[in-house]
Structures are given as C-alpha cells and as structure tokens.
Amino acid sequence: MATRVLAIFPDLDIAGIEQFRGRWDPLAAAVPAHITIAFPFAWPGTARSARRRAAAGARRVRAIPG
C-alpha cells in the first residue's frame, strides 16, 4: 500500500505568503506555497483514484467566504 500526500497549489497572488515562508520555512525554496489536505496517509489505490476521491469530497464543502 502506497503512502500518499494530498496538497493544493493555489493559483493566487501569493507574494506576501512566499515572503513570510522565505523567512520562516526552511523548505520554502524547495516546495511552492500550498495547502496540505492530508499528510501522509496509506492509500490502497492509485494516485488517480485518490485524486478522484478527494475531488468528490471537496465538491461537498462550501467555499470559505472571502
């Protein structure tokens, strides 16, 4: 069984976030700003099936008001 990680890499203006990460996050240069959904977890299926399951769950969640 494979270990998976689900993360979202938003397509937003994240200059301020990257500046903060550059100061405090030692992995900022290696990994772009993202939102970790699940880390790590065992998944018996393929990466594609994990993405499909996560997408189905995300469709049931309301957007965060902004």
N, C-alpha and C positions, 0 to 999 in steps of 0.2 A: 504494500500500500504506500503510495507516494505522499509526501508532506507538501502541502500547498500553502500559498500566501495569496490573499486577495487584496488588491490595492487599487485605488482610483487615482489617476494622474489628471487633475482638472485642467481644462483649457481656459485659464483665467489670467488676469494681470496679477502675478504673484511676486513682483519685485520686492515689496516690503517683507513678505514671508521669507524669500530667499536671503535677504539681508540679515534677518533675525537668525535664520538657520546657519548662515555663514559664521556667525559669532558663537553660537551655542551648540550646534550639531556637528560632531566630528565626521559624519557621513554625508554632509551637505554637498560636497563636491562629487561624491560618487552616486548619489541617488537623488533625482529631482524631487521637488515638493510633491507630496502625495497624501492621501488619506488611507490609512490601513483599515481594512474591513475585518479581516480575520488573519491572525498570525500566531504561530503556524498551526495547521490542523491536518489530520490524516484524511485523505480522500481516496476511496477505492476506485473511482472512475478516472476518466481523462481530464486534462485541464479544460478542454472544451465543455465537458459536462458540468464541471464546477462553475465555469462562467455562466452557463445557461441557468443553473440553479440560483446563483447569486442575482442574475438579472431578473429572474422571476420574483424573487423576494424583494428586490429593490422596487419593482413596479407596485408593490403593495404599501410602500412607505410614502407618506406625504413629503413634499419638498419643505426644506427649512425656510421659513419666511426671511426675506432679505430686503 
